[in-house]
Amino acid sequence: MKRALAVFGALGLVGCFLPVMVGGESVFDLRHFDVVRVILMFAAFGFPLLFGLQPGPSTIGAALTGLGCFGYLVAKFRLGLWDLLIDGDAGGKLIAIAATAGLLASVAALARSRAFARVT
């Protein structure tokens, strides 16, 4: 499950550099207008990528990091994810798929973790 977090984080980062909407602008191109939101989006895809590439068995830390980061993205876009998926260009589709599937993979990784099983 940890590798899935890394894959969805990488897909989201690639999507940030591809055109998001029909106008041809990428998230990276918007850094001149709102640098804080662009950095937060890069971090939200980058942290699960880094935690997913760490050697060793799956940890609860990777699952919680993915849950927080992908959860932030889903909460940030809300129903805009559906618009990105339907009306967006290649980058928008990758961002929507990566955020949604990454959140689901994080929940699954948290459910499968041994520390979570001991608590419940």
C-alpha positions in Angstrom: 0.0 0.0 0.0 2.9 2.3 0.6 4.0 2.0 -3.0 0.5 3.1 -4.1 0.9 6.3 -2.1 4.2 6.9 -3.9 2.6 6.2 -7.3 -0.4 8.6 -6.7 1.9 11.2 -5.3 4.1 11.0 -8.4 1.0 11.1 -10.7 -0.2 14.2 -8.9 3.2 15.9 -9.3 3.3 15.1 -13.0 -0.2 16.5 -13.3 0.9 19.8 -11.8 3.3 20.4 -14.7 0.8 19.5 -17.4 -2.0 21.7 -18.7 -4.9 21.6 -16.2 -7.7 23.3 -18.0 -8.4 24.0 -21.7 -6.5 27.3 -21.6 -3.2 25.5 -21.4 -2.1 26.8 -18.0 -0.5 24.4 -15.6 -0.4 24.6 -11.8 3.3 25.4 -12.1 2.5 28.3 -14.4 0.2 29.8 -11.7 3.0 30.2 -9.2 3.4 33.8 -10.2 -0.1 34.6 -9.0 -0.4 32.5 -5.8 2.9 30.9 -4.8 1.6 29.6 -1.4 -1.2 27.5 -2.8 1.1 26.1 -5.5 3.7 25.2 -2.9 1.0 23.6 -0.7 -0.2 21.5 -3.7 3.4 20.4 -4.5 3.9 19.5 -0.8 0.6 17.6 -0.6 1.7 15.4 -3.5 5.4 15.3 -2.6 5.2 14.1 1.0 3.2 10.9 0.2 5.7 10.3 -2.6 8.6 10.6 -0.2 7.0 8.5 2.6 6.0 5.9 0.0 9.6 5.5 -1.2 11.1 4.9 2.2 12.6 1.4 2.6 11.1 -1.0 5.0 7.6 -2.3 5.8 4.5 -0.2 5.6 4.2 2.1 8.5 1.3 3.9 10.1 3.2 7.2 9.5 3.0 6.8 5.8 -0.7 6.1 5.9 -1.4 9.1 8.2 0.8 11.3 6.0 -1.1 10.2 2.9 -4.4 10.6 4.6 -3.6 14.2 5.7 -2.1 15.3 2.3 -4.6 13.7 0.0 -7.4 14.6 2.4 -6.3 18.2 2.2 -6.4 18.1 -1.6 -9.9 16.5 -1.7 -11.1 19.1 0.8 -9.5 21.9 -1.1 -11.1 21.0 -4.5 -14.3 19.4 -3.2 -16.6 19.1 -6.2 -14.0 20.8 -8.4 -12.3 17.4 -8.6 -15.3 16.2 -10.7 -14.9 19.2 -13.0 -11.2 18.6 -13.4 -11.9 15.0 -14.2 -14.6 15.7 -16.8 -13.6 19.1 -18.3 -9.9 19.2 -17.4 -7.0 18.6 -19.7 -4.4 15.9 -19.0 -3.0 17.6 -15.9 -6.4 18.1 -14.4 -7.4 14.5 -15.0 -4.2 13.3 -13.3 -4.6 15.6 -10.3 -8.2 14.5 -9.8 -7.4 10.8 -10.1 -4.3 11.0 -7.9 -6.0 13.0 -5.1 -9.1 10.7 -5.0 -7.3 7.4 -5.4 -4.5 8.5 -3.1 -7.1 9.2 -0.3 -8.7 5.8 -0.8 -5.3 4.1 -0.8 -4.4 6.0 2.4 -7.5 4.8 4.1 -6.8 1.3 3.0 -3.2 1.5 4.2 -4.4 2.8 7.6 -6.9 0.0 7.9 -4.3 -2.6 7.1 -1.6 -1.3 9.5 -0.8 -3.4 12.5 -0.9 -0.4 14.9 -4.4 0.4 13.9 -5.5 -3.2 14.3 -4.1 -3.2 17.9 -6.0 -0.1 18.8 -9.4 -1.3 17.6 
